[in-house]
Amino acid sequence: MKKEMYKAIGISDAVFEYGERILSGLEERFKKIDENAEYNQLKVLKAMQDNKVSEACLLGTTGYGYNDIGREKLEAVYASVFHTEDALVRPQITCGTHALALALMSNLRPGDMLFSPVGKPYDTLEEVIGIRPSKGSLAEYGVSYTQVDLLEDGSFDFDNIRKTLLENSNIKLCTIQRSKGYQTRPTLSVVRIGELISFIKSVKKDVICMVDNCYGEFVDIKEPSDVGADMVVGSLIKNPGGGLAPIGGYIAGTKECVENAAFRLTSPGLGKEVGASLGILPQFYQGFFLAPTVTASALKGAIFAANIYEKLGFDVCPNATEDRHDIIQAVTFGRADGVIAFCQGVQAAAPVDSFVSPEPWDMPGYDAQVIMAAGAFVSGSSIELSADGPIKEPYSVFFQGGLTWPHAKLGILKTLQSLVDAGIVSESCLN
């Protein structure tokens, strides 16, 4: 019956059977993912119970949003889960890039320097920083920037990190990107992030360490804030929104860092006291509650994809057996039509807009055309089944998401079917 259903939805017998053979070797890895999800589910539940979340917390406010108990309790829940002094969780934060820009712009002042010890940040942050000139960038406000690249093997260049910290007394904040972005470097584990933060603080103890936590929440049982990060920052249409949050971002960290961000988000003198929740709190609470198990589904999809494509001879990052530290799976095709066919397969598996065919376009914030596939209930949600990639060498696609494991599985099979149909992968290779 199952095979016939897959056939009805466009999966050939050869693709289906190849996928089943791959899955037969993944039981133990999936079991470990489920164990982590169980722990994280209990962690979120305990935070909600400890903070006495009530039905009244789901009602929300309008206008100024004074005395919004649901908003305040939600931020307390986030602070409890991330083990931080405070948190800012708002629908007024429009996306992950906005959350990161808010954290940076609120905690840096003219004359300060921003430092990345892990190389170039994600593309959309280049304009925030001013690496690529843009109106309102940190550079326009007199904040300078420097970076130290990772070594060729992906390890930290501790010698040059130390040198940079000692030679630039105005370094105020270090930004550490956990995920790979549009690169094929390894994602940073929480353990490695902790080692880096410890080293940085040993050289310059008063520097603020901020972690871009996008795509990493609930992948491990610890978060970067458990290993010394002063701020962790992310988007609610990624892991922590659980597929239900329709917008929003969060900053969790020290009271001072979060307070600075709140005054920048709203206004000096107002800070966290204003900002109506506009009836969105049920999705925020329930999405956060579901986030551990949704993230587990996405992780299974990423591992399935790595095993599917590595066996076919494509470069994948992480590889088929590596431990996972975010939900993103990169596959390098070395040709543009491979990236396009993969994304078209993801789109064809979507519950929304499955009948459209994505094409590359000049997307704001990027230096090359980008193709994005995401037939999602929330526009742009990358915890839902999605894939994207820049149309430039080495022609890698980045797959993530899947609210349920069966949907993530179908999405990967659809990508393979699309590549087979396009003649990029021969069906004979699946035997």
Secondary structure, DSSP 4 states (H G I P E B T S, - for coil): -HHHHHHHTT--HHHHHHHHHHHTT-HHHHHHHHHHHHHHHHHHHHHHHHTT--GGGGS---TT-TT-HHHHHHHHHHHHHHT-SEEEEETTS-SHHHHHHHHHHHH--TT-EEEETTSS--HHHHHHHTSS--TT-TGGGT-EEEE-PPPTTS---HHHHHHHHHH-TTEEEEEEE-S-TTS-SPPPPHHHHHHHHHHHHHH-TT-EEEEE-TTTTTTSSS-GGGGT-SEEEEETTSGGGTTT--S-EEEEE-HHHHHHHHHHHS-TTTGGG----TT-HHHHHHHHHHHHHHHHHHHHHHHHHHHHHHHTT-EEES-TTS--SSS-EEEE-SSHHHHHHHHHHHHHT-SSSTTS----B--TT-SS-EEEE---SSTT-SSSSEEEEESSTT-EEEEE--SSHHHHHHHHHHHHHHHHHTTSS-GGGG-
